[in-house]
Structure formats: C-alpha cells, structure tokens
Amino acid sequence: MTNSVSRASGKRERLADAAAKVFHEQGVEKTTIADIARAAEVPVGNVYYYFKTKDQLVQAAISAHARTAQEIIAALEQFDAPAERLKALVRGWVAQRDLAARFGCPSGSLATELDKRADGLDRELADVMRGLLEWIDAQFAALGRADSRELAVALLAAYQGISLLTNTFRDPAMMEAEGARLERWIDSLVPAT
C-alpha cells in the first residue's frame, strides 16, 4: 500500500514539476495537457487521474515553485554568514542565466501571466515569492540592517529586472554582470568588524 501511495505522489509531483517547466517555456495559455504529459513522460490519460483541469495543473506548478524555493532556502542555510547566504542566492540566479535568456524568470514569468487572469492564482504565486522575500529580509536583518525590508525588495527587484532584460536581449552576460555587481553590493552592506 505504501509503495503505491509513494508512486502516486511521485507521479503527481513529476506532473507538477513538468507543468512548472512547460508553463515557463511556453506560457500557460499555449500549453496543453498533452504537452505536460509528454514532459512528465506519462500517458495523457494519466494526467486526468491527478488533475481534472488545467487550472489544477497551474496550482500544482505553483506548489512546485514553492517546493523549489524551500529547497533553495534549505541549501542556502548551510552557509554560516547571512552575507554568504545572500551571495550564494545571487550565484544560484546567475547559474540559471542561459535559461533566463531563453524564457525569463520561472516565477516572475508565471506571475506576470497569472496577473492577467481573475481566478486568484496570482495571489498563490505571490505567497511563494513573499516567502523568498521574507527570507532575504531576515538575512539583511541578521546583518544588523534596520532597512532590511527595503534591501530585500531591492535585491529581489534587481533579480527580476535583470531576468527581464536578460530575456529581452537574449544576453546571459547581462545577468552575469549584474550578479557580480549584486555580490559587491552585498559585501558593501556588511558591517566592518
């Protein structure tokens, strides 16, 4: 029984991850359920066992974004100092520069697309992005910065902006240069010891 439950949750998670990937690459409106089934390597009929509608797949993709954000934060927590955690976050973003050049930021692109709908799914994704913003805020606060929230917004906004420009100009070097600038900026905010 447990094995079939884990296989089912594994297939559901695989479909959610595939939905997140395909929505990022093609957009929600252009993506079909068959596209997601193909990316997840499951028969299209199996998708309907787990998700009755495309909107349920969008919700699953949002959950996949949340899971990814939690995994990233957990990995960043392995660094001792808050500035190192922030710079590692920036390096992680820069490592995805080729993907950003092709499709933009996965969460940012989806947020922009969902904002044009009236079903409330944009608020669910906003909660995921808010979690990352709060984590960044906590890192700046740990540096002793009274303006931690403003700095967190500036960092996340810089990433979203450079993702858009990297995608617009199809130029990964733009993100690489901005990443280096952001690391220097973070270093400049660390109190002298």
N, CA, C and O of each residue as an XYZ file, in Angstrom:
772
protein
N       0.827     -1.198      0.000
C       0.000      0.000      0.000
C       0.868      1.258      0.000
O       0.636      2.175     -0.788
N       1.864      1.302      0.880
C       2.724      2.471      0.977
C       3.466      2.710     -0.335
O       3.628      3.854     -0.760
N       3.915      1.637     -0.972
C       4.651      1.772     -2.223
C       3.787      2.385     -3.317
O       4.264      3.233     -4.071
N       2.512      1.969     -3.418
C       1.638      2.547     -4.440
C       1.308      4.001     -4.123
O       1.132      4.806     -5.037
N       1.221      4.349     -2.838
C       0.978      5.735     -2.447
C       2.178      6.589     -2.834
O       2.005      7.683     -3.372
N       3.397      6.107     -2.569
C       4.581      6.899     -2.914
C       4.744      7.012     -4.422
O       5.204      8.043     -4.913
N       4.375      5.969     -5.172
C       4.428      6.055     -6.636
C       3.432      7.098     -7.138
O       3.732      7.872     -8.047
N       2.236      7.107     -6.532
C       1.214      8.075     -6.935
C       1.670      9.494     -6.622
O       1.540     10.387     -7.460
N       2.205      9.709     -5.417
C       2.660     11.054     -5.084
C       3.875     11.419     -5.928
O       4.071     12.588     -6.259
N       4.696     10.426     -6.281
C       5.838     10.678     -7.155
C       5.399     11.099     -8.546
O       5.991     12.006     -9.132
N       4.376     10.459     -9.080
C       3.879     10.813    -10.403
C       3.198     12.183    -10.357
O       3.356     12.985    -11.277
N       2.455     12.447     -9.306
C       1.794     13.744     -9.147
C       2.852     14.859     -9.085
O       2.706     15.899     -9.727
N       3.910     14.629     -8.308
C       4.983     15.610     -8.188
C       5.705     15.776     -9.522
O       6.074     16.890     -9.894
N       5.907     14.687    -10.234
C       6.555     14.749    -11.545
C       5.709     15.571    -12.522
O       6.241     16.353    -13.310
N       4.392     15.386    -12.461
C       3.495     16.170    -13.304
C       3.527     17.648    -12.915
O       3.507     18.523    -13.781
N       3.576     17.921    -11.612
C       3.641     19.314    -11.142
C       4.938     19.963    -11.616
O       4.929     21.098    -12.092
N       6.043     19.251    -11.487
C       7.333     19.787    -11.941
C       7.334     20.007    -13.457
O       7.851     21.011    -13.948
N       6.752     19.064    -14.182
C       6.669     19.202    -15.637
C       5.796     20.391    -16.006
O       6.121     21.137    -16.930
N       4.693     20.574    -15.293
C       3.817     21.718    -15.558
C       4.579     23.023    -15.344
O       4.495     23.934    -16.168
N       5.323     23.116    -14.241
C       6.097     24.330    -13.964
C       7.092     24.595    -15.093
O       7.241     25.733    -15.540
N       7.764     23.554    -15.547
C       8.768     23.690    -16.612
C       8.121     24.114    -17.932
O       8.585     25.048    -18.585
N       7.058     23.429    -18.315
C       6.427     23.717    -19.606
C       5.739     25.087    -19.587
O       5.792     25.819    -20.575
N       5.096     25.431    -18.473
C       4.490     26.768    -18.378
C       5.564     27.844    -18.514
O       5.335     28.880    -19.138
N       6.739     27.595    -17.928
C       7.835     28.553    -18.030
C       8.284     28.700    -19.485
O       8.527     29.810    -19.959
N       8.388     27.601    -20.168
C       8.905     27.614    -21.531
C       7.890     28.076    -22.570
O       8.260     28.700    -23.565
N       6.614     27.774    -22.348
C       5.604     28.050    -23.371
C       4.542     29.044    -22.934
O       3.835     29.607    -23.771
N       4.424     29.265    -21.635
C       3.324     30.075    -21.121
C       2.113     29.197    -20.833
O       1.954     28.131    -21.428
N       1.276     29.643    -19.933
C       0.109     28.861    -19.524
C      -0.864     28.692    -20.679
O      -1.338     27.587    -20.943
N      -1.159     29.780    -21.359
C      -2.196     29.732    -22.391
C      -1.823     28.832    -23.566
O      -2.692     28.172    -24.137
N      -0.552     28.796    -23.931
C      -0.126     27.985    -25.080
C       0.095     26.510    -24.724
O       0.188     25.662    -25.612
N       0.178     26.212    -23.436
C       0.482     24.848    -23.005
C      -0.778     23.996    -22.979
O      -1.828     24.423    -22.500
N      -0.651     22.796    -23.499
C      -1.753     21.831    -23.435
C      -1.438     20.772    -22.380
O      -0.291     20.606    -21.967
N      -2.446     20.086    -21.971
C      -2.245     18.989    -21.019
C      -1.359     17.920    -21.650
O      -0.565     17.280    -20.961
N      -1.496     17.728    -22.953
C      -0.640     16.756    -23.657
C       0.830     17.176    -23.582
O       1.704     16.316    -23.470
N       1.120     18.477    -23.641
C       2.498     18.965    -23.519
C       3.075     18.577    -22.162
O       4.222     18.142    -22.061
N       2.266     18.742    -21.128
C       2.718     18.427    -19.770
C       2.914     16.931    -19.610
O       3.900     16.493    -19.016
N       1.982     16.142    -20.136
C       2.106     14.680    -20.072
C       3.395     14.234    -20.763
O       4.118     13.384    -20.245
N       3.673     14.798    -21.908
C       4.885     14.445    -22.660
C       6.136     14.790    -21.849
O       7.069     13.991    -21.767
N       6.148     15.981    -21.251
C       7.311     16.398    -20.461
C       7.496     15.534    -19.223
O       8.624     15.299    -18.790
N       6.389     15.058    -18.649
C       6.454     14.202    -17.456
C       6.642     12.730    -17.810
O       6.850     11.887    -16.937
N       6.566     12.440    -19.104
C       6.692     11.068    -19.599
C       5.626     10.152    -19.005
O       5.915      9.053    -18.531
N       4.380     10.642    -19.045
C       3.232      9.831    -18.625
C       2.174      9.903    -19.722
O       2.101     10.897    -20.446
N       1.363      8.874    -19.851
C       0.279      8.937    -20.835
C      -0.682     10.074    -20.482
O      -0.956     10.328    -19.309
N      -1.181     10.746    -21.504
C      -2.031     11.916    -21.275
C      -3.255     11.562    -20.435
O      -3.719     12.388    -19.648
N      -3.778     10.366    -20.586
C      -4.933      9.948    -19.789
C      -4.630      9.908    -18.299
O      -5.517     10.133    -17.476
N      -3.384      9.622    -17.950
C      -2.996      9.579    -16.533
C      -3.037     10.953    -15.879
O      -3.260     11.064    -14.674
N      -2.823     11.992    -16.669
C      -2.838     13.350    -16.116
C      -4.191     13.616    -15.473
O      -4.267     14.198    -14.391
N      -5.260     13.188    -16.141
C      -6.612     13.461    -15.645
C      -6.932     12.706    -14.355
O      -7.861     13.071    -13.634
N      -6.181     11.676    -14.070
C      -6.354     10.972    -12.791
C      -5.939     11.887    -11.633
O      -6.544     11.852    -10.562
N      -4.920     12.694    -11.850
C      -4.381     13.560    -10.803
C      -4.922     14.989    -10.876
O      -5.115     15.639     -9.849
N      -5.166     15.471    -12.098
C      -5.575     16.858    -12.302
C      -6.725     16.891    -13.300
O      -6.572     16.474    -14.448
N      -7.859     17.380    -12.865
C      -9.043     17.391    -13.733
C      -9.029     18.561    -14.716
O      -9.620     18.481    -15.793
N      -8.352     19.645    -14.340
C      -8.362     20.842    -15.185
C      -6.954     21.405    -15.323
O      -6.045     21.052    -14.570
N      -6.801     22.272    -16.284
C      -5.528     22.959    -16.479
C      -5.244     23.879    -15.292
O      -4.089     24.034    -14.895
N      -6.288     24.493    -14.719
C      -6.080     25.347    -13.548
C      -5.519     24.556    -12.372
O      -4.721     25.084    -11.598
N      -5.921     23.311    -12.230
C      -5.339     22.472    -11.179
C      -3.862     22.226    -11.458
O      -3.059     22.134    -10.529
N      -3.505     22.121    -12.724
C      -2.090     21.985    -13.080
C      -1.326     23.270    -12.789
O      -0.162     23.223    -12.390
N      -1.966     24.410    -12.984
C      -1.329     25.687    -12.634
C      -1.078     25.727    -11.130
O       0.003     26.118    -10.688
N      -2.076     25.322    -10.345
C      -1.890     25.278     -8.887
C      -0.767     24.317     -8.518
O       0.025     24.600     -7.620
N      -0.696     23.198     -9.198
C       0.378     22.235     -8.935
C       1.736     22.832     -9.305
O       2.726     22.594     -8.614
N       1.785     23.601    -10.386
C       3.036     24.258    -10.779
C       3.451     25.278     -9.725
O       4.636     25.408     -9.418
N       2.488     25.994     -9.174
C       2.780     26.949     -8.103
C       3.341     26.209     -6.898
O       4.288     26.675     -6.265
N       2.761     25.061     -6.581
C       3.284     24.232     -5.479
C       4.700     23.769     -5.779
O       5.535     23.688     -4.878
N       4.975     23.463     -7.047
C       6.335     23.066     -7.431
C       7.298     24.233     -7.237
O       8.428     24.038     -6.789
N       6.859     25.436     -7.569
C       7.693     26.626     -7.332
C       7.957     26.788     -5.834
O       9.072     27.112     -5.426
N       6.927     26.562     -5.023
C       7.085     26.689     -3.563
C       8.077     25.651     -3.047
O       8.932     25.962     -2.218
N       7.962     24.430     -3.534
C       8.869     23.360     -3.111
C      10.307     23.696     -3.508
O      11.234     23.506     -2.722
N      10.484     24.191     -4.722
C      11.816     24.574     -5.188
C      12.390     25.688     -4.323
O      13.560     25.641     -3.943
N      11.570     26.692     -4.010
C      12.033     27.801     -3.162
C      12.451     27.288     -1.788
O      13.467     27.724     -1.245
N      11.680     26.373     -1.227
C      12.027     25.811      0.088
C      13.331     25.023      0.018
O      14.143     25.082      0.941
N      13.532     24.293     -1.067
C      14.774     23.530     -1.235
C      15.974     24.470     -1.372
O      17.039     24.213     -0.811
N      15.795     25.544     -2.111
C      16.877     26.516     -2.291
C      17.225     27.147     -0.953
O      18.398     27.250     -0.596
N      16.205     27.568     -0.213
C      16.446     28.195      1.092
C      17.136     27.217      2.037
O      18.054     27.602      2.761
N      16.711     25.971      2.040
C      17.351     24.970      2.902
C      18.823     24.816      2.536
O      19.676     24.702      3.417
N      19.121     24.811      1.244
C      20.523     24.688      0.815
C      21.320     25.930      1.208
O      22.480     25.818      1.604
N      20.719     27.096      1.105
C      21.417     28.335      1.456
C      21.674     28.438      2.952
O      22.635     29.079      3.376
N      20.833     27.821      3.741
C      21.003     27.856      5.197
C      22.273     27.128      5.643
O      22.681     27.249      6.798
N      22.893     26.382      4.746
C      24.130     25.680      5.078
C      25.314     26.635      5.209
O      26.326     26.294      5.821
N      25.186     27.834      4.632
C      26.245     28.833      4.743
C      26.169     29.486      6.116
O      25.080     29.728      6.636
N      27.333     29.770      6.704
C      27.385     30.292      8.065
C      26.895     31.726      8.211
O      26.167     32.043      9.152
N      27.286     32.582      7.296
C      27.016     34.013      7.445
C      25.894     34.458      6.513
O      25.777     33.951      5.397
N      25.066     35.407      6.968
C      23.956     35.867      6.129
C      24.419     36.460      4.794
O      23.762     36.247      3.775
N      25.516     37.187      4.775
C      26.008     37.752      3.514
C      26.395     36.635      2.547
O      26.162     36.745      1.343
N      26.981     35.570      3.068
C      27.350     34.435      2.211
C      26.099     33.743      1.676
O      26.080     33.295      0.530
N      25.056     33.655      2.498
C      23.798     33.068      2.030
C      23.207     33.911      0.900
O      22.742     33.373     -0.105
N      23.228     35.231      1.069
C      22.689     36.120      0.034
C      23.502     36.034     -1.260
O      22.936     35.989     -2.353
N      24.822     36.013     -1.130
C      25.659     35.924     -2.329
C      25.484     34.567     -3.009
O      25.541     34.481     -4.235
N      25.274     33.516     -2.233
C      25.022     32.198     -2.823
C      23.679     32.204     -3.572
O      23.547     31.565     -4.616
N      22.702     32.917     -3.044
C      21.426     33.064     -3.749
C      21.655     33.746     -5.093
O      21.141     33.290     -6.115
N      22.407     34.815     -5.100
C      22.708     35.536     -6.340
C      23.447     34.620     -7.309
O      23.130     34.592     -8.498
N      24.426     33.874     -6.812
C      25.169     32.951     -7.690
C      24.239     31.884     -8.277
O      24.406     31.474     -9.426
N      23.268     31.441     -7.491
C      22.279     30.485     -7.997
C      21.449     31.078     -9.127
O      21.166     30.415    -10.125
N      21.065     32.339     -8.951
C      20.327     33.014    -10.030
C      21.188     33.120    -11.277
O      20.727     32.835    -12.382
N      22.434     33.529    -11.103
C      23.339     33.699    -12.246
C      23.579     32.356    -12.943
O      23.718     32.307    -14.165
N      23.628     31.290    -12.181
C      23.838     29.966    -12.772
C      22.712     29.596    -13.743
O      22.899     28.753    -14.620
N      21.553     30.223    -13.585
C      20.408     29.956    -14.455
C      20.295     30.980    -15.594
O      19.240     31.105    -16.215
N      21.379     31.707    -15.864
C      21.333     32.807    -16.829
C      20.951     32.360    -18.238
O      20.252     33.091    -18.939
N      21.387     31.186    -18.665
C      21.036     30.730    -20.011
C      19.533     30.445    -20.102
O      18.900     30.754    -21.111
N      18.975     29.861    -19.059
C      17.538     29.611    -19.003
C      16.769     30.935    -18.969
O      15.747     31.082    -19.640
N      17.266     31.891    -18.187
C      16.628     33.215    -18.120
C      16.680     33.906    -19.477
O      15.729     34.584    -19.866
N      17.777     33.741    -20.191
C      17.895     34.368    -21.511
C      16.847     33.814    -22.474
O      16.344     34.534    -23.336
N      16.529     32.561    -22.325
C      15.546     31.939    -23.223
C      14.109     32.198    -22.806
O      13.247     32.439    -23.651
N      13.842     32.148    -21.468
C      12.447     32.157    -21.026
C      12.125     33.155    -19.918
O      10.954     33.305    -19.567
N      13.115     33.842    -19.355
C      12.868     34.734    -18.229
C      12.901     33.976    -16.913
O      13.251     32.796    -16.876
N      12.540     34.649    -15.843
C      12.490     34.023    -14.514
C      11.268     33.111    -14.432
O      10.174     33.530    -14.811
N      11.421     31.878    -13.949
C      10.265     30.982    -13.877
C       9.097     31.553    -13.070
O       7.957     31.534    -13.535
N       9.367     32.050    -11.885
C       8.289     32.582    -11.050
C       7.797     33.925    -11.565
O       6.592     34.172    -11.600
N       8.709     34.785    -11.962
C       8.324     36.104    -12.453
C       7.489     36.029    -13.719
O       6.503     36.752    -13.861
N       7.879     35.160    -14.633
C       7.118     34.999    -15.879
C       5.716     34.475    -15.592
O       4.737     34.949    -16.167
N       5.627     33.492    -14.697
C       4.322     32.949    -14.346
C       3.479     33.995    -13.625
O       2.277     34.098    -13.873
N       4.092     34.769    -12.740
C       3.358     35.814    -12.020
C       2.767     36.824    -12.995
O       1.615     37.231    -12.845
N       3.539     37.225    -13.978
C       3.063     38.188    -14.968
C       1.888     37.630    -15.751
O       0.908     38.330    -16.006
N       1.993     36.368    -16.130
C       0.915     35.749    -16.895
C      -0.343     35.565    -16.047
O      -1.450     35.826    -16.518
N      -0.180     35.120    -14.807
C      -1.350     34.885    -13.947
C      -2.030     36.176    -13.537
O      -3.223     36.174    -13.231
N      -1.296     37.275    -13.524
C      -1.874     38.563    -13.156
C      -2.984     38.982    -14.116
O      -3.864     39.760    -13.749
N      -2.944     38.478    -15.316
C      -3.934     38.847    -16.320
C      -5.222     38.036    -16.180
O      -6.179     38.255    -16.922
N      -5.244     37.115    -15.245
C      -6.435     36.285    -15.022
C      -7.154     36.765    -13.766
O      -6.582     37.485    -12.948
N      -8.389     36.366    -13.626
C      -9.197     36.816    -12.483
C      -9.554     35.661    -11.552
O     -10.592     35.696    -10.891
N      -8.698     34.636    -11.495
C      -9.043     33.449    -10.703
C      -8.319     33.358     -9.363
O      -8.529     32.398     -8.622
N      -7.474     34.330     -9.035
C      -6.796     34.338     -7.747
C      -5.513     33.529     -7.690
O      -4.834     33.527     -6.662
N      -5.168     32.850     -8.757
C      -3.941     32.054     -8.744
C      -2.707     32.941     -8.629
O      -1.670     32.499     -8.133
N      -2.808     34.183     -9.082
C      -1.686     35.106     -8.952
C      -1.349     35.345     -7.482
O      -0.183     35.545     -7.140
N      -2.351     35.328     -6.616
C      -2.128     35.529     -5.171
C      -1.389     34.334     -4.570
O      -0.566     34.495     -3.670
N      -1.686     33.142     -5.070
C      -0.985     31.947     -4.576
C       0.502     32.021     -4.916
O       1.352     31.686     -4.091
N       0.803     32.457     -6.123
C       2.204     32.587     -6.513
C       2.855     33.738     -5.755
O       4.033     33.657     -5.405
N       2.109     34.805     -5.497
C       2.648     35.924     -4.713
C       3.075     35.444     -3.328
O       4.073     35.918     -2.787
N       2.324     34.507     -2.757
C       2.698     33.955     -1.445
C       4.043     33.232     -1.513
O       4.840     33.318     -0.579
N       4.296     32.526     -2.606
C       5.573     31.832     -2.786
C       6.702     32.863     -2.855
O       7.730     32.714     -2.194
N       6.502     33.893     -3.651
C       7.543     34.917     -3.798
C       7.713     35.708     -2.502
O       8.816     36.146     -2.175
N       6.614     35.888     -1.765
C       6.694     36.576     -0.472
C       7.576     35.779      0.503
O       8.316     36.365      1.292
N       7.495     34.473      0.444
C       8.340     33.639      1.309
C       9.816     33.879      1.048
O      10.608     33.972      1.986
N      10.190     33.981     -0.218
C      11.587     34.264     -0.562
C      11.966     35.669     -0.112
O      13.053     35.881      0.426
N      11.078     36.623     -0.329
C      11.344     37.998      0.091
C      11.557     38.070      1.604
O      12.458     38.767      2.070
N      10.740     37.360      2.364
C      10.885     37.362      3.825
C      12.202     36.723      4.250
O      12.833     37.182      5.202
N      12.623     35.665      3.550
C      13.900     35.031      3.872
C      15.047     36.013      3.600
O      15.960     36.142      4.416
N      14.999     36.701      2.460
C      16.034     37.688      2.137
C      16.041     38.785      3.194
O      17.104     39.198      3.656
N      14.862     39.255      3.576
C      14.720     40.272      4.619
C      15.404     39.799      5.906
O      16.131     40.562      6.543
N      15.172     38.557      6.279
C      15.776     38.014      7.507
C      17.302     37.994      7.417
O      17.979     38.182      8.428
N      17.848     37.770      6.228
C      19.303     37.757      6.075
C      19.873     39.152      6.283
O      20.878     39.322      6.973
N      19.229     40.149      5.686
C      19.688     41.528      5.885
C      19.509     41.956      7.342
O      20.348     42.674      7.886
N      18.424     41.521      7.971
C      18.216     41.837      9.395
C      19.324     41.207     10.236
O      19.795     41.809     11.201
N      19.740     39.995      9.868
C      20.820     39.321     10.600
C      22.147     40.057     10.433
O      23.054     39.898     11.250
N      22.259     40.857      9.381
C      23.447     41.695      9.198
C      23.358     42.967     10.046
O      24.281     43.781     10.063
N      22.228     43.121     10.749
C      22.043     44.293     11.595
C      21.472     45.491     10.856
O      21.557     46.620     11.339
N      20.897     45.254      9.701
C      20.377     46.342      8.897
C      18.943     46.688      9.307
O      18.049     45.845      9.236
N      18.735     47.925      9.732
C      17.394     48.395     10.091
C      16.515     48.521      8.846
O      15.288     48.475      8.938
N      17.144     48.678      7.695
C      16.421     48.817      6.429
C      16.341     47.484      5.674
O      16.330     47.455      4.443
N      16.287     46.395      6.425
C      16.353     45.057      5.828
C      15.244     44.801      4.804
O      15.491     44.173      3.774
N      14.051     45.270      5.068
C      12.942     45.043      4.134
C      13.205     45.767      2.809
O      13.001     45.198      1.737
N      13.651     47.007      2.888
C      13.935     47.762      1.668
C      15.063     47.107      0.871
O      15.010     47.044     -0.357
N      16.070     46.627      1.572
C      17.182     45.958      0.899
C      16.717     44.660      0.243
O      17.152     44.322     -0.858
N      15.830     43.937      0.927
C      15.299     42.684      0.382
C      14.513     42.959     -0.901
O      14.666     42.250     -1.895
N      13.679     43.986     -0.870
C      12.913     44.345     -2.063
C      13.874     44.748     -3.188
O      13.675     44.360     -4.339
N      14.907     45.518     -2.863
C      15.876     45.948     -3.878
C      16.582     44.753     -4.511
O      16.775     44.721     -5.727
N      16.969     43.771     -3.695
C      17.664     42.596     -4.228
C      16.744     41.777     -5.129
O      17.131     41.396     -6.234
N      15.539     41.511     -4.661
C      14.608     40.718     -5.469
C      14.212     41.478     -6.735
O      14.084     40.881     -7.804
N      14.021     42.782     -6.617
C      13.683     43.595     -7.785
C      14.832     43.612     -8.789
O      14.600     43.568     -9.998
N      16.057     43.674     -8.301
C      17.215     43.644     -9.195
C      17.246     42.335     -9.971
O      17.522     42.322    -11.170
N      16.962     41.238     -9.284
C      16.941     39.939     -9.965
C      15.823     39.882    -11.003
O      16.048     39.459    -12.137
N      14.621     40.307    -10.618
C      13.512     40.265    -11.563
C      13.795     41.165    -12.769
O      13.506     40.800    -13.909
N      14.356     42.330    -12.507
C      14.678     43.247    -13.595
C      15.731     42.687    -14.532
O      15.588     42.777    -15.752
N      16.785     42.110    -13.976
C      17.838     41.583    -14.840
C      17.364     40.327    -15.563
O      17.831     40.034    -16.663
N      16.449     39.591    -14.961
C      15.871     38.435    -15.665
C      15.110     38.896    -16.894
O      15.220     38.299    -17.965
N      14.336     39.968    -16.733
C      13.581     40.513    -17.858
C      14.525     41.016    -18.950
O      14.323     40.720    -20.128
N      15.547     41.767    -18.569
C      16.484     42.290    -19.559
C      17.288     41.178    -20.226
O      17.510     41.206    -21.436
N      17.723     40.203    -19.436
C      18.465     39.066    -19.991
C      17.623     38.342    -21.028
O      18.119     37.943    -22.081
N      16.330     38.176    -20.714
C      15.411     37.524    -21.641
C      15.132     38.406    -22.849
O      15.136     37.920    -23.980
N      14.894     39.675    -22.631
C      14.575     40.597    -23.723
C      15.705     40.655    -24.745
O      15.469     40.603    -25.952
N      16.935     40.765    -24.246
C      18.086     40.881    -25.138
C      18.744     39.536    -25.447
O      19.709     39.466    -26.208
N      18.201     38.458    -24.840
C      18.766     37.110    -25.037
C      20.269     37.127    -24.767
O      21.064     36.573    -25.528
N      20.638     37.785    -23.654
C      22.047     38.007    -23.340
C      22.368     37.562    -21.912
O      22.214     38.349    -20.978
N      22.811     36.314    -21.724
C      23.143     35.817    -20.387
C      24.243     36.621    -19.692
O      24.306     36.653    -18.463
N      25.110     37.268    -20.474
C      26.192     38.052    -19.877
C      25.651     39.211    -19.048
O      26.301     39.647    -18.098
N      24.484     39.708    -19.393
C      23.877     40.788    -18.603
C      23.620     40.319    -17.175
O      23.897     41.045    -16.220
N      23.090     39.103    -17.028
C      22.810     38.585    -15.697
C      24.100     38.304    -14.950
O      24.179     38.512    -13.739
N      25.100     37.838    -15.659
C      26.391     37.571    -15.021
C      26.990     38.871    -14.468
O      27.488     38.894    -13.343
N      26.942     39.934    -15.247
C      27.476     41.223    -14.800
C      26.675     41.769    -13.619
O      27.252     42.273    -12.656
N      25.367     41.669    -13.691
C      24.526     42.158    -12.587
C      24.751     41.319    -11.336
O      24.737     41.851    -10.226
N      24.957     40.025    -11.500
C      25.244     39.173    -10.347
C      26.522     39.602     -9.643
O      26.565     39.654     -8.413
N      27.550     39.905    -10.402
C      28.810     40.362     -9.808
C      28.608     41.688     -9.077
O      29.150     41.893     -7.991
N      27.822     42.590     -9.682
C      27.530     43.864     -9.034
C      26.753     43.658     -7.741
O      27.032     44.314     -6.737
N      25.779     42.751     -7.760
C      24.983     42.483     -6.559
C      25.841     41.884     -5.444
O      25.642     42.207     -4.273
N      26.777     41.030     -5.789
C      27.666     40.480     -4.760
C      28.516     41.588     -4.131
O      28.694     41.617     -2.913
N      29.038     42.494     -4.954
C      29.803     43.624     -4.400
C      28.907     44.497     -3.511
O      29.337     44.966     -2.458
N      27.676     44.705     -3.939
C      26.718     45.495     -3.173
C      26.462     44.850     -1.811
O      26.462     45.529     -0.785
N      26.246     43.544     -1.811
C      26.023     42.819     -0.544
C      27.245     42.983      0.353
O      27.104     43.265      1.543
N      28.438     42.811     -0.201
C      29.658     42.991      0.589
C      29.738     44.391      1.204
O      30.204     44.555      2.331
N      29.278     45.395      0.455
C      29.341     46.768      0.949
C      28.377     47.011      2.120
O      28.526     47.990      2.851
N      27.413     46.142      2.293
C      26.421     46.286      3.356
C      26.804     45.568      4.649
O      26.153     45.730      5.682
N      27.863     44.779      4.572
C      28.323     44.039      5.763
C      29.055     45.004      6.679
O      29.973     45.701      6.245
N      28.651     45.050      7.956
C      29.331     45.961      8.876
C      30.801     45.575      9.047
O      31.143     44.393      9.090
N      31.653     46.576      9.143
C      33.087     46.332      9.351
C      33.290     45.751     10.747
O      32.626     46.147     11.704
N      34.208     44.818     10.839
C      34.468     44.191     12.148
C      35.769     44.681     12.759
O      36.136     44.254     13.854
